[in-house]
Amino acid sequence: MDELRWLEQAPDARQTPTKPAAPLSGEILGRFMHKHYTSAAFLVRNIQNQWFEGYGRKHKLLATEIANIVPVGYVVEDENDAWKKAGQIAHIAALEGYQRRANRQQLTGEWIVYYVHNGQN
């Protein structure tokens, strides 16, 4: 509902962390717009997009983050140390990965497809 409120410029609308509205492609569909909305069902997809697609993949962002936590040659001190490092990696990979996409308004999900007529969506 937040996406619809935003598209309709409702008084209680708030900007969402999804990709901005954009036209579809093609001669016929290009007249229509689409806007992403997201839900928990797209959590994994958004995390994958952060680390394993496009810029993240090209620049090996997750590998860099992991290397900051566990540098090459690091020796695990004990079981507690191993669990601490594993928790830090999980935090970066899941929570921060999702949050970074949200902060850039790059979350993906399903589409709302609509047409703009006389300035109205």
N, C-alpha and C positions, 0 to 999 in steps of 0.2 A: 504494500500500500504506500510505502514511503516513495517509491519511484513514481507511482501515479500522482501522488500529491505534488511531487516536484515537477513533473511534466505539465500538470494542470495549473501550476503556480498558485496552489492553495495557500491561504494565509498561514496555515500551520506547517507548511512544507519546510523540509530541511534537506540540504544537499546530502547525497548519499555517496558512499565510497566506491561506486561502480564507474565503469567507463562512460564518457559523455555520449549523448545521443549522436547518431551518425546516419547518413542515408545508406540504404541498401544499394547494391550494385546492379547494373544492367539497365537496359532501355525501359523495361516495364516496371521492375521492382525499384528502380532508382528514384521513383517518385515518392516512395515510402521511407519513413524513418524507422530506426530501431534503437531501443534503449535497453541496456542490460539491467537485470535485477538478479540478486543473488540470494542464496539460502544456505543452510548447513549442508545441503546435498552437494554443493560446489566447493566446499572447504578444501578437499584434497586437490581438486583441479587447480584452484588458485595457488596453492602451495607449489604444485608441480610447475605451474607457469612461472612462478618467481625464480625457482632454482634451475629448472631443466629445459626452459624454452628461451629463445631469443637472447637477449642481453645477458641474463643469468647464466645460460649455458655457455655462450661465447667467452665470457670473462671468468667462468668457473667460480662464481660467487660463493656457492656453498662450500666448495673445497677450501677456499680462502678463509672462510669463517671457521671451519673445522681446524685448519692449520693454526689459527690464532688461539684456539682452545687447547689443542694437542699438537704442538710443534713436532716436526720431524725429529726423531731421536728421543722424544719424551718417554720416560720410563714411569709406568704407573707405580705409585708408592705402595698402595694396598687396595683392598676391596672398596673401602669408603671413597678413596680417591677416584677409582674407576667409575663408581656410581655418580660421583659429583660431575666428572667430565661428561659422562653419558647424558646426564640431566641438562648440562649446559648446551650440548649439541642438540638435544631434542627441543630445547627452548628456542634456540636460534632457528632451527629448521622449520618448526611448526609455527610457533606463536609469532616470532619476529618476521618470518617469511610472509605470513598472512598480513600482519600489520603493515609491513612495508608496501605491499600492493594496495592496501586500503588507503594508506596515507597519500599515495600517488593517484588515487581514484582509478585504479586499474583492475578492480575486482570484476570477474566475469561470472556468467550464469546463463539464465534463460533470457529470451528477448521479449520485449513488448514492441509490437509492430504497429505503427500508426501513420496517419496522413495529416499533414498540416494544410488546413483550408481556411483562407481568410485570417491568417494569423492565429488560428485556434488549432490545438492538437486534437 
